[in-house]
């Protein structure tokens, strides 16, 4: 109670929940895959492969949420990549005139941007999996301490 009044928690923001809900983000990944597939004929083959590899990695990150809630940094990276970074990268390439897309410069630039996104996603995936390994090691240490003879035991 504060000043004779009970404190009431602010109601949850359903819109904010949708932004961090793995299932909602998973739907956005499917949308991104459909976008890539829909425009595959206008993208370089390597760009399609890299974009789909990226969406697969984002899905793997989300799949780790079955074991533990995702770190906010992981959620933000996945959501921002699928909602902004990937579509903006692809649209920037697709808005070039067809004659410009066939020139040498745009393709390496597109592939480089997709590589940067992939590197960020891969780093997050490694970090998330590392948290799982750390949790397992912590549990093992606890159990060893709990159920093995202590160094202080003199008998």
C-alpha positions in Angstrom: 0.0 0.0 0.0 1.2 3.5 -0.8 -0.5 6.4 0.9 -3.5 4.3 1.9 -3.9 3.0 -1.6 -3.1 -0.4 -2.9 -0.6 -0.5 -5.8 -2.0 -2.1 -8.9 0.3 -3.4 -11.5 -0.1 -1.8 -14.9 -2.1 -3.9 -17.3 0.0 -5.9 -19.7 0.3 -4.4 -23.2 -1.0 -7.0 -25.6 0.7 -5.1 -28.5 4.1 -5.4 -26.7 3.5 -9.1 -26.0 3.0 -9.6 -29.8 6.4 -8.0 -30.4 8.2 -10.4 -28.2 6.0 -13.5 -28.5 8.1 -16.2 -30.3 5.0 -17.6 -32.1 4.1 -14.1 -33.5 7.7 -13.6 -34.6 7.7 -17.1 -36.2 4.8 -16.0 -38.3 6.8 -13.0 -39.4 9.7 -15.3 -40.4 7.2 -17.3 -42.6 6.1 -14.0 -44.2 9.8 -13.1 -44.9 10.3 -16.5 -46.5 7.3 -16.0 -48.7 8.7 -12.6 -49.7 12.0 -14.1 -50.6 10.3 -16.9 -52.6 8.0 -14.5 -54.3 10.9 -12.4 -55.6 13.4 -15.2 -56.1 13.3 -14.7 -59.9 14.5 -11.1 -59.5 17.2 -11.8 -56.9 20.5 -13.4 -57.5 20.5 -17.1 -56.7 23.2 -16.6 -54.0 21.0 -13.9 -52.5 18.0 -16.2 -52.2 20.1 -18.9 -50.6 21.6 -16.4 -48.1 18.2 -14.9 -47.3 16.8 -18.4 -46.6 19.8 -19.4 -44.6 19.2 -16.3 -42.5 15.5 -17.1 -41.9 16.5 -20.7 -41.0 19.0 -19.3 -38.4 16.3 -16.9 -37.0 14.0 -19.8 -36.6 16.7 -21.8 -34.8 17.1 -18.9 -32.4 13.3 -18.9 -31.7 13.3 -22.7 -31.3 15.6 -22.3 -28.2 12.7 -20.5 -26.5 11.2 -24.0 -25.9 13.9 -24.5 -23.3 14.0 -21.1 -21.7 12.6 -17.6 -22.4 14.7 -15.8 -25.0 17.0 -13.0 -23.9 15.6 -9.6 -25.0 18.6 -9.0 -27.2 17.9 -12.2 -29.1 14.2 -11.3 -29.4 15.1 -7.8 -30.7 17.6 -9.1 -33.2 15.2 -11.7 -34.6 12.2 -9.3 -34.7 14.1 -6.4 -36.2 15.9 -8.6 -38.8 12.6 -10.1 -40.0 10.5 -7.0 -39.8 13.1 -4.4 -41.0 16.7 -5.4 -41.8 16.0 -8.3 -44.2 13.0 -6.8 -46.1 14.8 -3.4 -46.4 17.9 -5.0 -47.7 16.0 -7.0 -50.3 13.7 -4.2 -51.3 16.6 -1.9 -51.8 18.0 -4.3 -54.3 14.7 -5.0 -55.9 13.9 -1.3 -56.5 16.9 -1.0 -58.8 16.0 -1.0 -62.4 16.6 -4.4 -64.0 19.5 -3.1 -66.0 21.2 -1.9 -62.8 20.6 -5.2 -61.0 22.6 -7.0 -63.8 25.7 -4.8 -63.2 28.5 -6.1 -61.1 28.3 -3.7 -58.1 24.8 -4.3 -56.7 25.1 -8.1 -56.4 28.2 -8.1 -54.1 26.7 -5.3 -52.1 23.4 -7.3 -51.5 25.4 -10.4 -50.7 27.6 -8.5 -48.3 24.6 -7.0 -46.4 23.0 -10.5 -46.2 26.4 -11.8 -44.8 26.3 -9.1 -42.1 22.8 -10.1 -41.1 23.8 -13.7 -41.1 26.8 -13.1 -38.9 24.7 -11.2 -36.4 22.1 -14.0 -36.3 24.7 -16.7 -36.0 26.4 -14.9 -33.1 23.1 -14.6 -31.3 22.4 -18.3 -31.9 25.8 -19.3 -30.5 25.2 -17.0 -27.4 21.7 -18.5 -26.8 23.0 -22.0 -27.1 25.9 -21.0 -24.7 23.3 -19.9 -22.1 21.8 -23.4 -22.3 25.2 -25.0 -21.8 25.9 -22.7 -18.9 22.6 -23.6 -17.3 23.4 -27.3 -17.7 26.8 -26.8 -16.1 25.4 -24.8 -13.3 22.9 -27.5 -12.5 25.7 -30.1 -12.6 27.7 -28.1 -10.2 24.8 -27.7 -7.9 24.1 -31.4 -7.9 27.7 -32.3 -7.3 27.8 -30.0 -4.4 24.5 -31.3 -3.1 25.1 -35.0 -3.4 28.8 -35.5 -3.1 31.0 -35.6 -0.1 32.1 -32.1 1.0 35.8 -31.2 1.2 35.0 -30.0 4.7 33.7 -33.4 5.8 36.4 -34.7 8.2 35.0 -38.2 8.8 
